[in-house]
């Protein structure tokens, strides 16, 4: 793989497909250097433009390569793969994925955005380490948690948000009690969404008990519309003020 092909591989999935298509058109016309792009992955676009001039087959082939890579990624993004994930004891003759490993790997694959929601939370070293590495990669990390005040007598001990206080840079959110239609309502969803492409949805809280020790079940959905729609739902609740930043 040469510099140009490596630059394309690093851009696909991080730069919007229409932008890559427009860049391919510009390469065809020989006008790539005039393509403006100030998006969140401007450095990846710049790498394509810089390396395209040195692509041995020429700019026409570079444009075709970029269109093919973009189309392939777009098609793969529309495909959906579902796996079952378990926490707790294993059954050796039944192939499953472990909750702890799956969650850590999902966080580890995130390149742009990561959303987690949980009812309870306690510092769990594999999760904390994976989140710290994600922040170091400049991944935008948002976590929605329950609060003691909103949970009432159903929860005690430290605030769930306290599990993430050693990780500056995380955006913490909650569902205020004033926004709930009934005092019995709980922020009980447990999901993790990485890059709008992977969705882990199940019963486990972000605690050692939930992730490693208890019998918990989840589905890991890769591709398709479900990961993006799950994040859009939470984003919509934030936009409407139902979910608010935790001070």
Buried (B, 14 or more C-beta within 10 A) or exposed (E): EEBBBEBBEBBBBBBEBEBBBEBBBBBBEEEBEEBEBEEEBEEBBBBBBBBBBEBEEEBEBBBBBBBEBBBEBBEEBEEEEEBEBBBBEEEEEEEBBBBBEBBBBBBBBBBBBBBBBBBBBBBBEBBBEBBBBBBEEEBBBBBBBBBBEBBEEEBEEBBBBEBBEEBEBBEBBBBBEEBBEEEEEBBBBBBBBBBBBBBBBBBBBBBBBBBBBBEBBBEBBBBBBBBBEBBBEBEEBBEEEEBBEBE
